[in-house]
Amino acid sequence: MAVTVVQVNAYNLDMGTGGAVGQTLAFPTQGCLLGSCADSPQRALLPSGTISCYSTISFGGKIWYTQSTLAQLVTAWNA
């Protein structure tokens, strides 16, 4: 059975670089927990505030941050 995936530009803070590392990744539509961080005052990933994230994807024991809103992610996951 084929696995459906969604391509997302995501950032992870735990990549050991001292800052956010952005990658284009494909997440499976099953097994991910989507969340919103739009109301969080900590949503700016870099000290300069140049990257603001609005949602999270929890997968594989890691949290990935995206510039997409939760509504945009839900739409992509349900497409």
N, C-alpha and C positions, 0 to 999 in steps of 0.2 A: 504494500500500500504506500502510495506517495505521500510525502510530508509537505504540507503547504507552508511556505515561508513568506515573510514580509521583510523587505529591505528598508533599513532605517539608518540614518546618520546618528550615531550614539557616542556618548562620552563616558569614560570610566575614570574615577579618581584613584583607583588602586593599582595603576599600571607602573608605579615606581618611578615616575618622572618628575614628581613634585608638582604636577599640574594635570589638567584634564587632557586626555588623549582621545581625539576624535577619530572614529573609524566608521566606515560604511559596513554594516553587518546585516546578515539575514537571520531573523528570529523565527522559530516555528510558531504557528498560530495556536498550538496547544502546549501547555506547560509553562506559559509566561504569565506573570502577574503584572498588570498595567496599573499605574497610579499617577496621581497628579501632585506636582510640587509647585504649581503656579502661585499659590498663596504664601509660599515659604520665603522669608526674607533672605535665606541662604541660597536662592536659586542661581545666583551668579557663580559660575564655576571658576573663573579666574579672578585674581585680586583686582584687575583692571575693570572687571565687570563686562568684558567684551562678549562673553558667551552667557546668555540667559537661557535656562532650561525650564520647561513647563510641565514635563511628565517624566515618569520613570518606567523602566522595564526591569523586572526582577526575573533573572534566568540563570541557571547554573550556579547558584550561590553568590551571584554578583548583582549589583544594582547598576544599571546603565541609565544615563540621563539623556533626554532628547530635547530638541528645540521645538518639537511638535507638541500640540496640545493633546490632552487626553482624548478629546473628541476626535481629533485627526487620527490618533492611533487606533481607536475603536473602529473607526470607519475602515481603515486599512486592514485590520484583523478580520473584519466581517465581509470584506470584498470577495 
